[in-house]
């Protein structure tokens, strides 16, 4: 959770960052802040504030595009359908 469950953060894609447990615990330490940033129609983003006052933003990567069938896969499917 970007906004922790303890701080009423919802379990949603918008509030998720996919961080490891150690990162989640660290961002709950004194002086750290984390908040989701809304970007309509784009991948979500979160802002991480450090105890020194620096802020870092991290955006989710784009979803992978649809996989294209390889030539051999198309041949195998054609043979399977023919049998």
Backbone as CSV, one residue per row, in Angstrom:
resi,resn,N_x,N_y,N_z,CA_x,CA_y,CA_z,C_x,C_y,C_z
1,UNK,0.832,-1.189,0.000,0.000,0.000,0.000,0.875,1.251,0.000
2,UNK,0.554,2.202,-0.873,1.249,3.486,-0.845,0.818,4.225,0.414
3,UNK,-0.484,4.399,0.561,-1.045,4.949,1.795,-1.386,3.732,2.648
4,UNK,-0.711,3.593,3.781,-0.803,2.359,4.574,-2.221,2.056,5.046
5,UNK,-2.465,0.789,5.301,-3.765,0.367,5.843,-4.023,1.063,7.173
6,UNK,-2.969,1.257,7.956,-3.104,1.922,9.256,-3.628,3.351,9.085
7,UNK,-3.291,3.969,7.952,-3.762,5.328,7.652,-4.954,5.321,6.705
8,UNK,-5.719,4.236,6.766,-6.947,4.072,5.980,-6.704,3.995,4.472
9,UNK,-5.547,3.456,4.093,-5.265,3.245,2.674,-6.016,2.030,2.165
10,UNK,-6.676,2.189,1.048,-7.474,1.103,0.472,-6.588,0.111,-0.278
11,UNK,-7.060,-1.123,-0.363,-6.373,-2.134,-1.159,-6.928,-2.033,-2.582
12,UNK,-6.309,-1.158,-3.373,-6.738,-0.909,-4.751,-5.504,-0.799,-5.639
13,UNK,-5.709,-0.901,-6.945,-4.595,-0.728,-7.881,-4.012,0.673,-7.761
14,UNK,-4.869,1.673,-7.557,-4.404,3.063,-7.438,-3.503,3.255,-6.222
15,UNK,-3.724,2.485,-5.166,-2.950,2.634,-3.929,-1.844,1.584,-3.825
16,UNK,-1.562,0.876,-4.882,-0.529,-0.161,-4.854,0.748,0.301,-5.524
17,UNK,1.892,-0.112,-4.955,3.176,0.260,-5.549,4.020,-0.962,-5.880
18,UNK,3.650,-2.132,-5.391,4.412,-3.343,-5.677,5.784,-3.355,-5.043
19,UNK,5.929,-2.705,-3.901,7.221,-2.658,-3.217,7.396,-3.870,-2.315
20,UNK,8.637,-4.153,-1.961,8.914,-5.260,-1.048,8.531,-4.857,0.382
21,UNK,8.464,-5.834,1.263,8.077,-5.583,2.654,9.008,-4.578,3.324
22,UNK,10.314,-4.679,3.085,11.269,-3.755,3.715,10.987,-2.309,3.302
23,UNK,10.670,-2.090,2.039,10.343,-0.738,1.568,9.063,-0.234,2.210
24,UNK,8.079,-1.120,2.323,6.821,-0.726,2.962,7.041,-0.310,4.404
25,UNK,7.848,-1.062,5.147,8.118,-0.702,6.543,8.915,0.596,6.618
26,UNK,9.875,0.787,5.734,10.704,1.997,5.747,9.865,3.246,5.517
27,UNK,8.929,3.180,4.575,8.130,4.369,4.278,7.151,4.717,5.396
28,UNK,6.986,3.833,6.361,6.148,4.135,7.523,6.962,4.726,8.669
29,UNK,8.283,4.894,8.473,9.144,5.452,9.510,8.934,6.951,9.675
30,UNK,9.473,7.491,10.766,9.353,8.921,11.053,9.919,9.763,9.915
31,UNK,9.144,10.731,9.479,9.596,11.664,8.454,9.357,11.233,7.024
32,UNK,8.959,10.000,6.812,8.689,9.503,5.463,7.219,9.723,5.125
33,UNK,6.940,10.063,3.878,5.560,10.181,3.412,5.439,9.450,2.080
34,UNK,4.277,8.928,1.831,3.997,8.279,0.548,2.552,8.575,0.201
35,UNK,2.323,8.970,-1.046,0.946,9.240,-1.465,0.789,8.924,-2.946
36,UNK,-0.367,8.378,-3.311,-0.638,8.142,-4.729,-0.945,9.469,-5.421
37,UNK,-0.609,9.564,-6.694,-0.886,10.757,-7.496,-1.795,10.327,-8.637
38,UNK,-2.948,10.957,-8.765,-3.902,10.589,-9.830,-3.438,11.129,-11.176
39,UNK,-3.482,10.268,-12.178,-3.173,10.650,-13.561,-4.185,9.941,-14.445
40,UNK,-5.273,10.572,-14.726,-6.364,9.942,-15.470,-5.909,9.443,-16.837
41,UNK,-6.226,8.198,-17.116,-5.908,7.593,-18.399,-4.457,7.173,-18.559
42,UNK,-3.671,7.255,-17.488,-2.263,6.866,-17.559,-1.958,5.924,-16.404
43,UNK,-0.782,5.302,-16.449,-0.397,4.419,-15.350,-0.276,5.233,-14.075
44,UNK,-0.484,4.567,-12.945,-0.470,5.325,-11.697,0.940,5.710,-11.271
45,UNK,0.986,6.687,-10.384,2.233,7.296,-9.952,2.162,7.467,-8.445
46,UNK,3.296,7.339,-7.760,3.277,7.696,-6.351,4.455,8.579,-6.011
47,UNK,4.235,9.416,-4.996,5.226,10.376,-4.533,5.750,9.893,-3.192
48,UNK,7.064,9.774,-3.073,7.698,9.330,-1.835,8.526,10.482,-1.285
49,UNK,8.206,10.911,-0.057,8.941,11.990,0.603,9.873,11.417,1.660
50,UNK,11.094,11.944,1.724,12.093,11.451,2.675,12.169,12.371,3.891
51,UNK,12.783,11.908,4.975,12.936,12.754,6.160,13.759,14.026,5.891
52,UNK,14.547,14.044,4.813,15.354,15.226,4.484,14.586,16.231,3.635
53,UNK,13.326,15.908,3.303,12.501,16.819,2.515,12.557,16.590,1.018
54,UNK,13.331,15.617,0.570,13.385,15.295,-0.857,12.147,14.482,-1.237
55,UNK,11.732,14.626,-2.476,10.582,13.870,-2.982,10.985,13.150,-4.258
56,UNK,10.544,11.934,-4.365,10.810,11.105,-5.538,9.489,10.567,-6.037
57,UNK,9.340,10.519,-7.340,8.113,9.985,-7.938,8.447,8.730,-8.727
58,UNK,7.561,7.773,-8.632,7.743,6.513,-9.336,6.453,6.165,-10.063
59,UNK,6.563,5.895,-11.352,5.403,5.531,-12.165,5.448,4.047,-12.493
60,UNK,4.284,3.454,-12.548,4.181,2.050,-12.953,4.559,1.943,-14.429
61,UNK,5.200,0.850,-14.821,5.519,0.683,-16.245,4.250,0.434,-17.053
62,UNK,4.342,0.667,-18.347,3.208,0.368,-19.226,2.949,-1.127,-19.236
63,UNK,1.711,-1.485,-19.508,1.379,-2.897,-19.659,2.040,-3.420,-20.926
64,UNK,2.447,-4.685,-20.936,3.052,-5.226,-22.153,2.020,-5.306,-23.274
65,UNK,2.488,-5.167,-24.496,1.580,-5.275,-25.638,1.228,-6.747,-25.849
66,UNK,0.207,-6.965,-26.632,-0.227,-8.334,-26.909,0.889,-9.087,-27.633
67,UNK,1.089,-10.316,-27.235,2.139,-11.139,-27.848,1.718,-11.549,-29.256
68,UNK,2.652,-11.499,-30.181,2.409,-11.943,-31.549,2.739,-13.416,-31.664
69,UNK,1.937,-14.142,-32.424,2.234,-15.558,-32.650,3.470,-15.693,-33.517
70,UNK,4.323,-16.611,-33.120,5.506,-16.883,-33.941,5.079,-17.702,-35.158
71,UNK,5.950,-17.749,-36.153,5.642,-18.497,-37.372,5.452,-19.982,-37.057
72,UNK,6.312,-20.536,-36.216,6.206,-21.961,-35.881,4.917,-22.248,-35.108
73,UNK,4.524,-21.313,-34.246,3.286,-21.489,-33.493,2.087,-21.516,-34.444
74,UNK,2.074,-20.639,-35.442,0.986,-20.609,-36.422,0.927,-21.915,-37.211
75,UNK,2.085,-22.459,-37.583,2.138,-23.731,-38.320,1.597,-24.867,-37.457
76,UNK,2.031,-24.920,-36.199,1.558,-25.979,-35.295,0.050,-25.897,-35.077
77,UNK,-0.474,-24.711,-34.903,-1.918,-24.543,-34.710,-2.667,-24.991,-35.960
78,UNK,-2.155,-24.641,-37.138,-2.792,-25.061,-38.393,-2.813,-26.581,-38.505
79,UNK,-1.716,-27.247,-38.139,-1.661,-28.714,-38.188,-2.615,-29.331,-37.171
80,UNK,-2.697,-28.765,-35.997,-3.603,-29.297,-34.973,-5.059,-29.163,-35.403
81,UNK,-5.389,-28.053,-36.010,-6.770,-27.840,-36.464,-7.116,-28.757,-37.633
82,UNK,-6.132,-29.095,-38.453,-6.365,-29.950,-39.620,-6.575,-31.412,-39.226
83,UNK,-6.080,-31.791,-38.047,-6.187,-33.209,-37.680,-7.457,-33.552,-36.960
